[in-house]
Amino acid sequence: MNSLLERITIEPGKAGGRPCIRGLRVRVQDVLEMLAAGMTSAEVLAEYPYLEADDIRAALAYATAAVADTAVVAA
């Protein structure tokens, strides 16, 4: 899971300092909201063609770590 979490970046000047995917302006929250709304991973990837399947898994891994109260260190 650690290699997936390396895809999550937090930059103070980008997206209000919220966790993003690989330095892009796609927040982890955006991906999670799409999945929660019922979109499939394939639909998310079609909506954001510059994302990769591992980016979606990284967002889920980040959420899992956050809920588990695990220390998460972003790249």
Helices and strands as residue ranges (DSSP letters): H 2-5, E 8-9, G 15-17, E 20-21, H 28-36, H 41-47, H 53-67
